[in-house]
């Protein structure tokens, strides 16, 4: 079930492929996004041995989380990016993230 970005309270500060982000394991309703924010879903491997394999505009199967960024994540010709580096730590609100310098 998708939720409005303003209803999500479990964001974590994150970094994906060198890009600052927020992470949540909640699906976000794309219609609720503020201006200049990008949202991507992450996919886990088919066999479950890797939690975060690719980042994509929308993931239906093998969904493993969502990231919010202030910058677009470059995608390959197939429409996804391999996750080479991903991590998250302390809680952070959307408002705090948006107030940070780009």
C-alpha positions in Angstrom: 0.0 0.0 0.0 1.4 3.4 -1.0 1.4 6.3 1.5 1.7 10.0 1.1 5.3 11.2 1.6 4.1 13.5 4.4 2.6 10.5 6.4 5.9 8.6 6.5 7.8 9.0 9.8 10.4 6.2 9.6 12.9 7.8 7.1 16.6 7.1 7.6 19.5 9.2 6.4 21.0 7.2 3.5 23.4 7.3 0.6 23.0 5.4 -2.6 25.7 5.2 -5.2 27.2 8.4 -3.8 24.0 10.4 -3.8 22.5 11.6 -0.5 19.0 10.2 0.1 16.4 9.2 2.6 15.4 5.5 2.9 12.1 3.9 4.0 10.6 0.5 3.6 7.3 2.1 2.8 6.0 2.6 -0.8 5.4 6.3 -1.5 2.5 7.7 -3.5 4.3 9.6 -6.3 1.4 12.0 -6.5 2.3 13.3 -3.0 5.9 14.4 -3.8 7.1 18.0 -3.2 8.7 19.8 -6.2 12.3 19.0 -7.0 12.3 15.6 -5.2 12.9 12.2 -6.9 11.7 8.9 -5.6 13.0 5.4 -6.6 12.2 1.9 -5.5 14.9 -0.7 -4.8 14.7 -4.4 -5.8 16.2 -7.3 -3.9 17.6 -10.4 -5.6 15.4 -13.2 -6.8 16.9 -15.7 -4.3 16.9 -13.2 -1.4 20.6 -13.3 -0.8 21.0 -9.5 -1.5 18.5 -7.0 -0.1 19.4 -4.1 -2.4 20.4 -5.0 -6.0 18.9 -2.3 -8.3 17.2 1.0 -8.0 14.4 1.6 -10.4 11.6 4.2 -11.0 9.0 1.6 -9.7 9.4 -1.9 -8.5 6.4 -4.3 -8.3 8.2 -7.6 -7.5 11.1 -8.1 -5.0 10.6 -4.7 -3.6 13.0 -3.9 -0.8 12.5 -0.2 -0.1 12.3 3.3 -1.4 14.7 6.2 -1.6 14.0 9.9 -1.8 16.7 12.1 -3.4 17.2 15.7 -4.5 19.1 14.5 -7.6 18.2 12.1 -10.3 19.9 8.7 -10.2 21.3 7.9 -13.7 19.7 4.8 -15.2 21.0 2.4 -17.8 19.3 1.8 -21.2 17.2 -0.9 -19.5 15.7 1.7 -17.1 17.5 0.8 -13.8 20.8 1.3 -12.0 22.8 -1.4 -10.2 23.3 -0.5 -6.5 27.0 -0.4 -6.0 27.0 1.3 -2.6 24.1 1.7 -0.2 23.8 2.4 3.4 21.5 4.1 5.9 21.7 5.1 9.6 20.0 7.6 11.9 16.4 8.8 11.6 15.9 12.0 9.7 12.7 13.8 8.7 11.8 14.8 5.2 11.8 18.5 6.3 15.4 18.1 7.7 16.6 16.4 4.5 15.0 19.1 2.2 16.6 21.9 4.3 20.1 20.5 3.9 22.4 22.0 1.2 22.2 20.2 -2.1 
